[in-house]
């Protein structure tokens, strides 16, 4: 069980996406700190979000479409 950083609820590991970045926090157990539900809520209403781009190794600000949000919710 991991606690979500935003909503402070305990969820099992599958509720968190895998963290594929080179440098990770050991306390996060290889997972992203926000649960999938909080990530879904943060990307609502055409708000801009920050995503890591692995090809350029930089962070980008993007606006996700509904299709991209659904894909992000269900993928590891």
N, CA, C and O atoms as a GROMACS GRO file, in nm:
protein
  304
    1UNK      N    1   0.084  -0.119   0.000
    1UNK     CA    2   0.000   0.000   0.000
    1UNK      C    3   0.089   0.125   0.000
    1UNK      O    4   0.184   0.138   0.077
    2UNK      N    5   0.054   0.215  -0.088
    2UNK     CA    6   0.125   0.343  -0.099
    2UNK      C    7   0.023   0.454  -0.076
    2UNK      O    8  -0.092   0.444  -0.118
    3UNK      N    9   0.066   0.560  -0.011
    3UNK     CA   10  -0.021   0.674   0.014
    3UNK      C   11  -0.005   0.776  -0.098
    3UNK      O   12   0.106   0.812  -0.134
    4UNK      N   13  -0.117   0.821  -0.151
    4UNK     CA   14  -0.116   0.923  -0.256
    4UNK      C   15  -0.070   1.056  -0.196
    4UNK      O   16  -0.111   1.094  -0.086
    5UNK      N   17   0.015   1.126  -0.268
    5UNK     CA   18   0.069   1.252  -0.222
    5UNK      C   19  -0.037   1.363  -0.219
    5UNK      O   20  -0.030   1.454  -0.136
    6UNK      N   21  -0.134   1.354  -0.308
    6UNK     CA   22  -0.232   1.462  -0.320
    6UNK      C   23  -0.356   1.439  -0.233
    6UNK      O   24  -0.394   1.528  -0.157
    7UNK      N   25  -0.419   1.321  -0.244
    7UNK     CA   26  -0.544   1.298  -0.170
    7UNK      C   27  -0.522   1.229  -0.036
    7UNK      O   28  -0.616   1.218   0.043
    8UNK      N   29  -0.401   1.184  -0.008
    8UNK     CA   30  -0.362   1.122   0.119
    8UNK      C   31  -0.435   0.992   0.150
    8UNK      O   32  -0.449   0.956   0.267
    9UNK      N   33  -0.482   0.921   0.047
    9UNK     CA   34  -0.548   0.792   0.066
    9UNK      C   35  -0.450   0.680   0.035
    9UNK      O   36  -0.361   0.696  -0.049
   10UNK      N   37  -0.466   0.568   0.102
   10UNK     CA   38  -0.381   0.451   0.076
   10UNK      C   39  -0.443   0.366  -0.035
   10UNK      O   40  -0.560   0.331  -0.030
   11UNK      N   41  -0.362   0.335  -0.135
   11UNK     CA   42  -0.405   0.252  -0.247
   11UNK      C   43  -0.302   0.142  -0.271
   11UNK      O   44  -0.187   0.156  -0.230
   12UNK      N   45  -0.341   0.032  -0.338
   12UNK     CA   46  -0.242  -0.069  -0.374
   12UNK      C   47  -0.150  -0.018  -0.485
   12UNK      O   48  -0.177   0.086  -0.546
   13UNK      N   49  -0.043  -0.092  -0.510
   13UNK     CA   50   0.059  -0.048  -0.607
   13UNK      C   51   0.005  -0.027  -0.748
   13UNK      O   52   0.054   0.060  -0.819
   14UNK      N   53  -0.094  -0.104  -0.790
   14UNK     CA   54  -0.142  -0.092  -0.928
   14UNK      C   55  -0.217   0.038  -0.952
   14UNK      O   56  -0.244   0.072  -1.067
   15UNK      N   57  -0.252   0.113  -0.848
   15UNK     CA   58  -0.318   0.242  -0.866
   15UNK      C   59  -0.219   0.354  -0.900
   15UNK      O   60  -0.260   0.467  -0.926
   16UNK      N   61  -0.091   0.323  -0.901
   16UNK     CA   62   0.013   0.421  -0.931
   16UNK      C   63   0.090   0.376  -1.055
   16UNK      O   64   0.120   0.258  -1.070
   17UNK      N   65   0.121   0.470  -1.142
   17UNK     CA   66   0.198   0.438  -1.262
   17UNK      C   67   0.343   0.413  -1.225
   17UNK      O   68   0.392   0.462  -1.123
   18UNK      N   69   0.413   0.336  -1.309
   18UNK     CA   70   0.555   0.310  -1.287
   18UNK      C   71   0.634   0.435  -1.321
   18UNK      O   72   0.602   0.507  -1.416
   19UNK      N   73   0.737   0.459  -1.243
   19UNK     CA   74   0.826   0.573  -1.265
   19UNK      C   75   0.944   0.525  -1.347
   19UNK      O   76   1.025   0.447  -1.297
   20UNK      N   77   0.957   0.570  -1.471
   20UNK     CA   78   1.062   0.524  -1.560
   20UNK      C   79   1.179   0.622  -1.571
   20UNK      O   80   1.267   0.605  -1.655
   21UNK      N   81   1.180   0.724  -1.488
   21UNK     CA   82   1.289   0.820  -1.494
   21UNK      C   83   1.418   0.762  -1.435
   21UNK      O   84   1.414   0.665  -1.360
   22UNK      N   85   1.529   0.822  -1.468
   22UNK     CA   86   1.658   0.771  -1.425
   22UNK      C   87   1.677   0.787  -1.274
   22UNK      O   88   1.723   0.694  -1.207
   23UNK      N   89   1.643   0.900  -1.220
   23UNK     CA   90   1.660   0.926  -1.077
   23UNK      C   91   1.523   0.922  -1.010
   23UNK      O   92   1.434   0.998  -1.045
   24UNK      N   93   1.508   0.832  -0.913
   24UNK     CA   94   1.380   0.814  -0.845
   24UNK      C   95   1.398   0.827  -0.695
   24UNK      O   96   1.509   0.813  -0.643
   25UNK      N   97   1.290   0.853  -0.627
   25UNK     CA   98   1.293   0.854  -0.482
   25UNK      C   99   1.278   0.712  -0.430
   25UNK      O  100   1.186   0.641  -0.474
   26UNK      N  101   1.363   0.666  -0.340
   26UNK     CA  102   1.352   0.529  -0.290
   26UNK      C  103   1.223   0.506  -0.211
   26UNK      O  104   1.174   0.393  -0.207
   27UNK      N  105   1.170   0.607  -0.150
   27UNK     CA  106   1.048   0.591  -0.070
   27UNK      C  107   0.926   0.567  -0.158
   27UNK      O  108   0.826   0.515  -0.110
   28UNK      N  109   0.932   0.604  -0.285
   28UNK     CA  110   0.819   0.588  -0.376
   28UNK      C  111   0.806   0.447  -0.431
   28UNK      O  112   0.706   0.415  -0.495
   29UNK      N  113   0.905   0.360  -0.407
   29UNK     CA  114   0.902   0.219  -0.448
   29UNK      C  115   0.888   0.204  -0.600
   29UNK      O  116   0.822   0.111  -0.647
   30UNK      N  117   0.949   0.292  -0.677
   30UNK     CA  118   0.946   0.283  -0.823
   30UNK      C  119   0.815   0.326  -0.885
   30UNK      O  120   0.789   0.296  -1.002
   31UNK      N  121   0.732   0.396  -0.811
   31UNK     CA  122   0.602   0.441  -0.860
   31UNK      C  123   0.592   0.592  -0.854
   31UNK      O  124   0.666   0.658  -0.782
   32UNK      N  125   0.499   0.646  -0.932
   32UNK     CA  126   0.469   0.789  -0.930
   32UNK      C  127   0.394   0.819  -0.801
   32UNK      O  128   0.323   0.733  -0.750
   33UNK      N  129   0.409   0.938  -0.747
   33UNK     CA  130   0.355   0.969  -0.614
   33UNK      C  131   0.205   0.998  -0.614
   33UNK      O  132   0.141   0.982  -0.510
   34UNK      N  133   0.146   1.040  -0.728
   34UNK     CA  134   0.002   1.065  -0.735
   34UNK      C  135  -0.070   0.943  -0.789
   34UNK      O  136  -0.021   0.876  -0.880
   35UNK      N  137  -0.188   0.913  -0.733
   35UNK     CA  138  -0.265   0.798  -0.781
   35UNK      C  139  -0.328   0.831  -0.916
   35UNK      O  140  -0.328   0.947  -0.960
   36UNK      N  141  -0.382   0.730  -0.981
   36UNK     CA  142  -0.442   0.748  -1.113
   36UNK      C  143  -0.566   0.838  -1.107
   36UNK      O  144  -0.593   0.912  -1.202
   37UNK      N  145  -0.640   0.832  -0.998
   37UNK     CA  146  -0.761   0.914  -0.984
   37UNK      C  147  -0.724   1.061  -0.975
   37UNK      O  148  -0.786   1.145  -1.041
   38UNK      N  149  -0.625   1.094  -0.894
   38UNK     CA  150  -0.582   1.233  -0.883
   38UNK      C  151  -0.522   1.284  -1.013
   38UNK      O  152  -0.540   1.400  -1.049
   39UNK      N  153  -0.450   1.198  -1.085
   39UNK     CA  154  -0.395   1.236  -1.214
   39UNK      C  155  -0.506   1.265  -1.313
   39UNK      O  156  -0.498   1.361  -1.391
   40UNK      N  157  -0.612   1.183  -1.311
   40UNK     CA  158  -0.728   1.205  -1.399
   40UNK      C  159  -0.793   1.340  -1.367
   40UNK      O  160  -0.828   1.415  -1.459
   41UNK      N  161  -0.810   1.372  -1.241
   41UNK     CA  162  -0.872   1.498  -1.201
   41UNK      C  163  -0.785   1.617  -1.238
   41UNK      O  164  -0.837   1.722  -1.276
   42UNK      N  165  -0.654   1.603  -1.229
   42UNK     CA  166  -0.563   1.714  -1.260
   42UNK      C  167  -0.560   1.747  -1.409
   42UNK      O  168  -0.531   1.861  -1.446
   43UNK      N  169  -0.590   1.649  -1.494
   43UNK     CA  170  -0.585   1.674  -1.639
   43UNK      C  171  -0.720   1.717  -1.696
   43UNK      O  172  -0.732   1.730  -1.817
   44UNK      N  173  -0.818   1.738  -1.613
   44UNK     CA  174  -0.953   1.773  -1.661
   44UNK      C  175  -0.960   1.918  -1.708
   44UNK      O  176  -0.877   2.001  -1.672
   45UNK      N  177  -1.061   1.945  -1.787
   45UNK     CA  178  -1.097   2.081  -1.830
   45UNK      C  179  -0.987   2.153  -1.907
   45UNK      O  180  -0.967   2.273  -1.890
   46UNK      N  181  -0.915   2.079  -1.991
   46UNK     CA  182  -0.811   2.138  -2.077
   46UNK      C  183  -0.707   2.218  -2.000
   46UNK      O  184  -0.659   2.321  -2.048
   47UNK      N  185  -0.672   2.172  -1.883
   47UNK     CA  186  -0.566   2.238  -1.808
   47UNK      C  187  -0.431   2.190  -1.856
   47UNK      O  188  -0.419   2.079  -1.908
   48UNK      N  189  -0.332   2.272  -1.839
   48UNK     CA  190  -0.197   2.236  -1.881
   48UNK      C  191  -0.131   2.155  -1.770
   48UNK      O  192  -0.143   2.188  -1.652
   49UNK      N  193  -0.062   2.050  -1.809
   49UNK     CA  194   0.008   1.963  -1.713
   49UNK      C  195   0.152   1.944  -1.760
   49UNK      O  196   0.184   1.964  -1.877
   50UNK      N  197   0.238   1.905  -1.668
   50UNK     CA  198   0.378   1.883  -1.698
   50UNK      C  199   0.402   1.734  -1.717
   50UNK      O  200   0.362   1.654  -1.631
   51UNK      N  201   0.465   1.695  -1.826
   51UNK     CA  202   0.499   1.557  -1.855
   51UNK      C  203   0.646   1.548  -1.895
   51UNK      O  204   0.699   1.638  -1.960
   52UNK      N  205   0.708   1.439  -1.857
   52UNK     CA  206   0.849   1.416  -1.888
   52UNK      C  207   0.862   1.356  -2.027
   52UNK      O  208   0.797   1.256  -2.057
   53UNK      N  209   0.944   1.416  -2.111
   53UNK     CA  210   0.968   1.368  -2.246
   53UNK      C  211   1.099   1.289  -2.246
   53UNK      O  212   1.206   1.345  -2.223
   54UNK      N  213   1.090   1.158  -2.273
   54UNK     CA  214   1.207   1.071  -2.266
   54UNK      C  215   1.301   1.090  -2.384
   54UNK      O  216   1.420   1.058  -2.373
   55UNK      N  217   1.253   1.140  -2.494
   55UNK     CA  218   1.340   1.157  -2.610
   55UNK      C  219   1.433   1.277  -2.593
   55UNK      O  220   1.549   1.272  -2.634
   56UNK      N  221   1.382   1.384  -2.532
   56UNK     CA  222   1.465   1.502  -2.511
   56UNK      C  223   1.518   1.513  -2.368
   56UNK      O  224   1.601   1.599  -2.340
   57UNK      N  225   1.472   1.426  -2.279
   57UNK     CA  226   1.511   1.426  -2.138
   57UNK      C  227   1.480   1.560  -2.071
   57UNK      O  228   1.559   1.610  -1.991
   58UNK      N  229   1.364   1.616  -2.106
   58UNK     CA  230   1.320   1.742  -2.046
   58UNK      C  231   1.173   1.731  -2.009
   58UNK      O  232   1.102   1.641  -2.054
   59UNK      N  233   1.128   1.824  -1.928
   59UNK     CA  234   0.987   1.832  -1.892
   59UNK      C  235   0.916   1.925  -1.990
   59UNK      O  236   0.969   2.031  -2.023
   60UNK      N  237   0.797   1.886  -2.035
   60UNK     CA  238   0.718   1.965  -2.128
   60UNK      C  239   0.583   1.997  -2.067
   60UNK      O  240   0.529   1.919  -1.988
   61UNK      N  241   0.527   2.112  -2.104
   61UNK     CA  242   0.392   2.150  -2.063
   61UNK      C  243   0.299   2.118  -2.178
   61UNK      O  244   0.317   2.168  -2.289
   62UNK      N  245   0.198   2.032  -2.152
   62UNK     CA  246   0.109   1.986  -2.258
   62UNK      C  247  -0.036   1.997  -2.211
   62UNK      O  248  -0.064   2.004  -2.091
   63UNK      N  249  -0.128   1.998  -2.307
   63UNK     CA  250  -0.272   1.989  -2.282
   63UNK      C  251  -0.317   1.856  -2.340
   63UNK      O  252  -0.300   1.832  -2.460
   64UNK      N  253  -0.373   1.769  -2.257
   64UNK     CA  254  -0.412   1.635  -2.300
   64UNK      C  255  -0.555   1.634  -2.351
   64UNK      O  256  -0.644   1.698  -2.295
   65UNK      N  257  -0.576   1.560  -2.460
   65UNK     CA  258  -0.712   1.539  -2.509
   65UNK      C  259  -0.776   1.427  -2.429
   65UNK      O  260  -0.709   1.362  -2.349
   66UNK      N  261  -0.906   1.403  -2.451
   66UNK     CA  262  -0.976   1.297  -2.379
   66UNK      C  263  -0.915   1.161  -2.410
   66UNK      O  264  -0.900   1.078  -2.320
   67UNK      N  265  -0.881   1.138  -2.534
   67UNK     CA  266  -0.820   1.010  -2.573
   67UNK      C  267  -0.687   0.989  -2.503
   67UNK      O  268  -0.658   0.879  -2.456
   68UNK      N  269  -0.605   1.094  -2.495
   68UNK     CA  270  -0.476   1.084  -2.427
   68UNK      C  271  -0.495   1.062  -2.277
   68UNK      O  272  -0.417   0.989  -2.215
   69UNK      N  273  -0.596   1.125  -2.219
   69UNK     CA  274  -0.622   1.107  -2.076
   69UNK      C  275  -0.664   0.963  -2.046
   69UNK      O  276  -0.619   0.906  -1.946
   70UNK      N  277  -0.749   0.905  -2.130
   70UNK     CA  278  -0.792   0.767  -2.109
   70UNK      C  279  -0.674   0.671  -2.126
   70UNK      O  280  -0.659   0.577  -2.048
   71UNK      N  281  -0.592   0.695  -2.226
   71UNK     CA  282  -0.474   0.612  -2.248
   71UNK      C  283  -0.379   0.621  -2.130
   71UNK      O  284  -0.324   0.520  -2.087
   72UNK      N  285  -0.360   0.740  -2.078
   72UNK     CA  286  -0.271   0.760  -1.963
   72UNK      C  287  -0.326   0.692  -1.837
   72UNK      O  288  -0.250   0.645  -1.754
   73UNK      N  289  -0.458   0.689  -1.823
   73UNK     CA  290  -0.520   0.629  -1.706
   73UNK      C  291  -0.500   0.478  -1.702
   73UNK      O  292  -0.478   0.421  -1.596
   74UNK      N  293  -0.508   0.412  -1.819
   74UNK     CA  294  -0.506   0.266  -1.822
   74UNK      C  295  -0.368   0.206  -1.848
   74UNK      O  296  -0.351   0.086  -1.827
   75UNK      N  297  -0.270   0.282  -1.892
   75UNK     CA  298  -0.138   0.225  -1.920
   75UNK      C  299  -0.051   0.227  -1.795
   75UNK      O  300  -0.074   0.304  -1.702
   76UNK      N  301   0.049   0.140  -1.796
   76UNK     CA  302   0.144   0.138  -1.685
   76UNK      C  303   0.243   0.244  -1.710
   76UNK      O  304   0.335   0.263  -1.630
   0.00000   0.00000   0.00000
